[in-house]
């Protein structure tokens, strides 16, 4: 009997001391997404946006937009912080079997808004706190469908992958007042925003 107790004692000690007790996490509340953040994505529910393919095919996208509360934590052994914030998702759904366009903006950090676009199989980081030179090039102005746009970003797909067809979205042109101005494919075809 003593031998069994002596054997159990190290096991109990290991169980009690092997995993540290976690304290209560600090909860951070970032609040709702302000209008300033929502202004980086210019699409509204029910709005239609038309793009013209480089071979003259027109595709109309309809916008759908909603905001949800989110919760995130940076967990390892213990979760020391839980962050409460909001994410606004804008989905542009085409009237032709093409690709969806999805934009997400969130406020998990006090210093900036996190804005991403997923177009086809590629994802893009859109700067909201000055240009992010690793993935974006700020262009003074460009002409698209006979209209000049200013303060435009040329965004390269930062972690996109080609699909089975090996044609994927390579880059996009974006500005805060009109949204996506041009979508450039890996085979050099493109879609441009049109007013027709």
N, C-alpha and C positions, 0 to 999 in steps of 0.2 A: 504494500500500500504506500509506504514512504517513497518507494522508487517511482511510482506513478505520480505522486504529488511533486517530487523533484523534477520530473520530466515536464509536467504541466506549467510549473512556475516560469521557466524561460519563455514558453509559448504565450502565456498571459501577459508577461512583461512586454514582449514584442508586439502583441496586438494593441496594448494600451499606449505604447510610446512610438510605434512605427509610423502612424499617420498623425500629423499635427491637427489640432482643432482649429477650425477656421473661425475667425471673428465675423461679426455682422458686416456685410459689404456696405460701402458708401453708395448711396443712390443719387445720381445726378439727373436733373430734369432740364432738358434743353428747351422745352416749351414747344408750341406749335410752329410750323414753318411760316415765317413772315411773308408778307406780300412781296418784299424785295427778292426773296429766294424763288418764289413762284414765277416772278418776272423773267427769270433766266430761260424758262420754257414757255414760248409764246402761244402754244396751242390750247384750245378750249373745247369742252365737251360738245360733240356734234359737229364741230367745224370740219370742213373738207379741205384737203390740200392736194393739189395736182402736180404730178411730176411727168415730164416728157422724156422718154427714152431717146437715146442718140439715133435710133432708127425710126423715130417719129411715132412711137406707140405711147398713148397717154394712159397713165394709171392714177386713179383717184384714191386717196387714203382718207378715212374718217377717224377723227380723234375721239378717244375715250380717256377720261382723266379722273383720278380719285386719290385721296390721301388717307394713310393708315398710321396708327401709332406703332412704334417699334421699340424693342428692348434688346440691348446688347451688353455683353460682359466680356472682359478679357480674363478668361479663366485659365489657370494652371492647376495647381493643387487647391488653391483657394480663390474664390472670386472676391476681389477687393473693391471692384467698382461695377455698378450696374448703371448703364446709361439709357435713359428714356428719351426718345426723339420721334420725329415724324418723317415718313417717306411719301413723296408724291410721285405717282406713276402715271405717265402719259403713254398710251398705246395708239399708234397709227396703224389702222387695219386697211389693207388694200382691197379694191374691188376686183382684183385679178390675182390668181394664185402666184404671188411673188414672195416677198419677205415682209414680216412685220417690222415696224420701227418702235422701239421702246426707249423712253427717256425716264430716268429716275433721279430725283433730287432729294437729298436728305440733310438733316442738320445734327449729326452725331458729335459735332465738335463746335466749340464756341468761336473759333477763329475763321472757319470757312464752311461753305456748303459743298457737299459732295454731289457732283452731277456727272452721270454717265449716260451714254447712248449705246444701244445694241441695235445694229442694223444688219440683218441677215445673220451670218455667223461671226461677225466681228463686233468688238466692243471698243468704245472710245471714251476717254476722259475729257470732259469739257471744262476748261478753267473757269472758275468763278471768283478767284481772288488774285487777279493778275495772270499773265500767261504762264502756263506750265510748259517750259521749253523742251521737256523731254518727249512730249506727245503732241504739242500744238505749235503752229507757226501763226503769228498774228499778221494778217494781211490788211493793208490800208483800205483797199476797195477792189471789188471785182464786178464784172458785168455778167448777169445771168438773164437770159431771155429778154434782152434789150433794157433791163433795169439795172441801175448801179446800186450796189450794197456796200456799206462802209463798216469798219470794225468787224472784219470777218476772220474766223479761225480756220486754218487748214489742219485737220486732225487725221493723224495716221492711226490705223488700227493697232492698239497696243497689245492685245492678247487674242486677236481673232485667229480662227483656223479655217482653212478651206473645207467645204463639204465634199461629198463623194464626187460631185460634178467638177470639182477643182476650180470653180469660179466663185469668188467671194468678194465682199465689199472691201476694197483696199483703203479708201480714204473718203472723208466727207468735208464739205465746206459748211460752216455754221456761224450764224450771228444771232444775237439775243432778241432782235425784233421780229425776225421772220422764221427762225429755227434753221432747219436743214435747207441749204440752198442747192447743193449738188452732191450726188452720190457717185463715186467713181469705182467701177468694178475692176477686178484683177485682170480681165481680158481687154481693158481699155474702153469698154462701153461705159455709158454714164446715164444718169437721170438728173434732170435739172428742174427746179421749181418753175412752174409756168403760171401765167395769169389767164390763159385762154379758157 
